[in-house]
Amino acid sequence: MYVKGRFEQRFHEHVTALDLAEKRVAELLRSLVFRYEEAAGERIVSAYLTHRGRAAKLAHPYQIHVTYPEPGVIRRYCGGGDALAWVDWVVDPMSFRRNSERSRMDAGLSK
């Protein structure tokens, strides 16, 4: 929840990189945002509809953004309204905090 100019974390989960396919991350993030925004069914369905191969019909589609919050990590996130969902993916364990032994994804959502 967005409270007093800050996001309050509502959900946090650690998973191994093998348990979450990279090609499914965007769908997961959008689903989390819809869930925590308590979106109506019609809004969710319209977000996934296409018009002859073009962009979804949703007025403000949730774009996936990429940042690099620290060495060895890629963050993919999306949000709209008061919800923001992200996945941090450790892509270079040797650069990540120097004590990480294996790659992992860290998924979360703030609302």
HUKA-V980397 format. One record per pair of residues at least 24 apart in sequence whose C-alpha atoms are under 10 Angstrom apart, sorted by the first residue. I is the first residue (numbers start at 1). J is the second residue. Records with the same first field share a line. If there is no record, write none. Layout:
BEGIN
I->J + J
END
This chain:
BEGIN
1->36 + 37 + 81 + 82 + 83 + 84 + 109 + 110 + 111
2->81 + 82 + 83 + 84 + 110 + 111
3->82 + 111
6->110 + 111
7->82 + 83 + 84 + 109 + 110 + 111
8->83 + 109 + 110 + 111
9->83 + 84 + 85 + 108 + 109 + 110 + 111
10->36 + 83 + 108 + 109 + 110 + 111
11->36 + 85 + 107 + 108 + 109 + 110 + 111
12->85 + 86 + 87 + 106 + 107 + 108 + 109 + 110
13->87 + 105 + 106 + 107 + 108 + 109
14->87 + 88 + 104 + 105 + 106 + 107 + 108
15->89 + 103 + 104 + 105 + 106 + 107
16->89 + 90 + 102 + 103 + 104 + 105 + 106
17->89 + 90 + 91 + 102 + 103 + 104 + 105 + 106
18->103 + 104 + 105
19->104 + 105
20->104 + 105 + 107
22->87 + 89 + 105
25->64 + 76 + 77 + 86 + 87 + 107
26->62 + 63 + 64 + 65 + 76 + 77 + 78 + 85 + 86 + 87
27->64
28->85 + 86 + 87 + 107
29->62 + 63 + 64 + 76 + 77 + 78 + 79 + 84 + 85 + 86 + 87 + 107 + 108 + 109
30->61 + 62 + 63 + 64 + 77 + 78 + 79 + 80 + 84 + 85 + 86
31->85
32->78 + 79 + 83 + 84 + 85 + 86 + 108 + 109 + 110
33->62 + 77 + 78 + 79 + 80 + 81 + 82 + 83 + 84 + 85 + 86 + 109 + 110 + 111
34->62 + 79 + 80 + 83 + 84 + 85
35->83
36->82 + 83 + 84 + 85 + 109 + 110 + 111
37->79 + 80 + 81 + 82 + 83 + 84 + 111
38->83
70->95 + 96 + 97
71->95 + 96 + 97 + 98
72->96 + 97 + 98 + 103
73->97 + 103 + 104 + 105
74->105
75->105 + 106 + 107
76->107
77->107 + 108 + 109
78->109
79->109 + 110 + 111
80->111
81->111
82->110 + 111
83->109 + 110 + 111
84->108 + 109 + 110 + 111
85->109 + 110 + 111
86->110
END
